[in-house]
């Protein structure tokens, strides 16, 4: 029995993963229910903006197995994996493809939501930057992609269960503990305090930009003067 283990996922990557899971679930539920939850839905969208911005930076500045270059799914890597010959650590080529697809999908989803409207009471924080017709089109994309996102999440969960039950490769535990049991290889390195501070700073800037807080206040409405009936 191989009792070796290596440090695979750093703490920021693990926190990102589980916070994104919670945020996506909350966004889907609040979006589907609507009504009084729509404002909360918008706030969750801003949180996802920050998480995605953080992950993009961390994909270049994070530790070994969190970096995009480590698991970028080239056709050659995918072919090797499908032949059953892949022996790497971290995200396998199909897992890497899933990560990039999810980041792209969520980026389009939250971006469209920033400009969307529901024709009732809610408008995205950047709604005033575009005209109503474009906002309506982006609203349609936002609603359509929500269904795609739900399907993608179901597929992702199914893949995790398949790996655990059929391939006997527990993907959940390492994302909780950071350690990969029964594995050999180089432990994760890099992703220090400075890299974390930069990633958090950029994530904060992204949230601020997406919130529309920098937009000028709308001019006050002119007082209505009633004309006497006589």
C-alpha positions in Angstrom: 0.0 0.0 0.0 1.3 3.4 -0.9 1.0 5.8 2.1 2.8 8.7 0.4 1.0 11.9 0.0 1.8 15.3 -1.5 0.6 18.9 -1.1 -1.6 19.4 -4.1 -4.0 22.3 -3.7 -3.1 25.5 -1.9 -5.5 27.1 0.6 -6.5 30.0 -1.7 -7.5 27.6 -4.5 -9.5 25.5 -2.1 -11.3 28.5 -0.7 -12.0 29.8 -4.2 -13.5 26.4 -5.2 -15.9 26.1 -2.3 -16.9 29.8 -2.3 -17.7 29.5 -6.0 -19.8 26.4 -5.4 -21.8 28.2 -2.7 -22.1 31.4 -4.9 -23.2 29.5 -8.0 -25.9 27.6 -6.0 -27.1 30.7 -4.4 -27.2 32.6 -7.7 -29.1 29.8 -9.4 -31.7 29.5 -6.6 -32.2 33.3 -6.2 -32.4 33.8 -10.0 -35.0 31.0 -10.4 -37.1 32.3 -7.5 -36.8 35.9 -8.4 -39.1 38.4 -6.7 -37.6 39.8 -3.5 -34.5 37.7 -4.0 -33.4 39.5 -7.2 -31.4 42.1 -5.4 -29.6 39.4 -3.5 -29.0 37.7 -6.9 -27.3 40.8 -8.1 -25.0 40.9 -5.1 -24.1 37.3 -5.5 -23.2 38.1 -9.1 -20.7 40.7 -7.9 -19.2 38.2 -5.6 -18.7 35.8 -8.5 -17.1 38.6 -10.5 -14.5 38.9 -7.7 -14.0 35.1 -7.5 -13.5 34.8 -11.2 -11.0 37.7 -11.3 -9.1 36.2 -8.4 -8.9 32.8 -10.1 -7.7 34.3 -13.3 -4.8 36.0 -11.5 -4.2 32.9 -9.4 -4.0 30.9 -12.6 -0.7 32.7 -13.3 0.6 33.6 -9.9 -0.7 30.7 -7.7 1.0 27.5 -6.7 2.1 24.8 -9.1 -1.1 22.8 -9.7 -3.4 25.9 -9.7 -1.6 27.5 -12.6 -3.3 27.4 -16.0 -0.1 26.3 -17.7 0.0 23.2 -15.6 -3.4 21.9 -16.8 -4.1 23.6 -20.1 -5.9 21.0 -22.2 -4.1 20.7 -25.4 -5.4 18.1 -28.0 -2.3 16.0 -27.4 -2.9 15.8 -23.7 -6.6 15.0 -24.2 -5.7 12.1 -26.6 -3.2 10.7 -24.0 -5.8 10.9 -21.3 -8.5 9.2 -23.4 -6.0 6.4 -24.1 -5.6 5.9 -20.4 -2.0 6.9 -20.5 -2.1 10.2 -18.5 -0.2 10.0 -15.2 -0.1 13.7 -14.1 -1.3 15.4 -10.9 -3.9 18.0 -10.4 -6.6 18.5 -13.0 -6.5 15.9 -15.7 -6.9 17.2 -19.3 -10.7 16.8 -19.3 -10.8 18.4 -15.9 -8.7 21.3 -17.2 -11.1 21.7 -20.1 -13.9 21.8 -17.6 -12.2 24.5 -15.6 -11.6 26.8 -18.6 -15.1 26.2 -19.9 -16.6 27.1 -16.5 -14.5 30.3 -16.2 -15.6 31.3 -19.7 -19.2 30.5 -19.1 -19.4 32.3 -15.7 -17.6 35.3 -17.2 -20.1 35.7 -19.9 -23.0 35.0 -17.5 -21.9 37.7 -14.9 -21.0 40.2 -17.6 -24.4 39.9 -19.2 -26.0 40.2 -15.8 -24.2 43.5 -15.1 -26.2 45.1 -18.0 -29.4 43.1 -17.7 -32.9 44.2 -16.6 -36.1 42.4 -15.8 -38.6 45.1 -17.1 -40.0 45.4 -13.6 -37.7 46.8 -10.9 -34.2 45.4 -11.3 -31.4 46.7 -13.5 -27.8 45.6 -13.5 -25.3 48.0 -12.0 -23.9 48.9 -15.4 -27.3 49.2 -17.1 -26.9 53.0 -17.7 -23.9 52.4 -19.9 -25.9 50.9 -22.8 -29.3 51.4 -24.4 -32.4 49.4 -23.5 -32.4 47.3 -26.6 -28.9 46.0 -26.0 -29.8 45.4 -22.3 -32.8 43.3 -23.4 -30.6 41.2 -25.6 -28.0 40.6 -22.8 -30.9 39.8 -20.5 -32.0 37.1 -22.9 -28.4 35.7 -23.0 -28.3 35.8 -19.2 -31.5 33.7 -18.9 -30.4 31.3 -21.6 -27.0 30.7 -20.1 -28.5 30.1 -16.6 -29.9 26.8 -18.0 -26.6 25.9 -19.6 -24.8 26.6 -16.4 -27.2 24.3 -14.5 -26.5 21.5 -17.0 -22.8 22.1 -16.8 -22.8 21.9 -12.9 -24.8 18.6 -13.1 -22.3 17.2 -15.6 -19.4 18.3 -13.3 -20.9 16.7 -10.3 -21.5 13.5 -12.3 -17.9 13.5 -13.4 -16.7 13.8 -9.8 -18.9 10.9 -8.7 -17.7 8.8 -11.6 -14.1 9.4 -10.7 -14.7 8.5 -7.1 -16.9 5.4 -7.6 -15.6 3.9 -10.8 -12.0 5.1 -11.1 -11.4 5.1 -7.4 -9.9 8.6 -7.6 -11.3 10.8 -4.8 -11.3 14.4 -6.2 -13.2 15.9 -3.3 -10.9 15.1 -0.3 -7.8 16.8 -1.8 -9.9 19.9 -2.5 -10.9 19.9 1.2 -7.5 19.0 2.8 -5.1 20.1 0.2 -3.3 16.7 0.3 -3.3 14.0 -2.4 -3.1 10.6 -0.7 -1.2 7.7 -2.3 0.5 9.9 -4.8 4.1 10.7 -5.7 5.5 13.7 -7.4 6.5 17.3 -6.8 4.5 19.1 -4.1 2.9 22.4 -5.0 5.2 25.4 -4.7 4.7 29.1 -5.2 1.6 31.3 -4.7 3.0 33.2 -1.7 1.7 36.1 0.3 2.6 38.8 -2.3 0.9 36.8 -5.1 -2.2 36.4 -2.9 -2.3 40.1 -2.1 -2.1 41.1 -5.8 -4.8 38.6 -6.6 -7.1 39.9 -3.9 -6.4 43.5 -4.9 -7.3 42.9 -8.5 -10.4 40.9 -7.4 -11.5 43.9 -5.3 -10.9 46.3 -8.2 -13.0 44.1 -10.5 -15.9 44.0 -8.0 -15.7 47.8 -7.6 -15.8 48.3 -11.4 -18.6 45.8 -11.8 -20.7 47.4 -9.0 -21.0 50.7 -10.9 -20.2 52.7 -7.8 -17.8 54.8 -9.9 -20.7 56.0 -12.2 -21.9 59.6 -11.6 -25.1 60.0 -9.7 -28.1 60.5 -12.0 -29.4 64.2 -12.1 -32.2 64.9 -9.6 -35.6 64.9 -11.0 -37.1 68.3 -11.5 -39.9 69.2 -9.2 -43.3 69.0 -10.8 -45.2 72.3 -10.6 -48.9 71.9 -10.6 -50.8 74.3 -12.8 -53.8 75.9 -11.1 -57.1 74.8 -12.6 -58.4 78.4 -12.7 
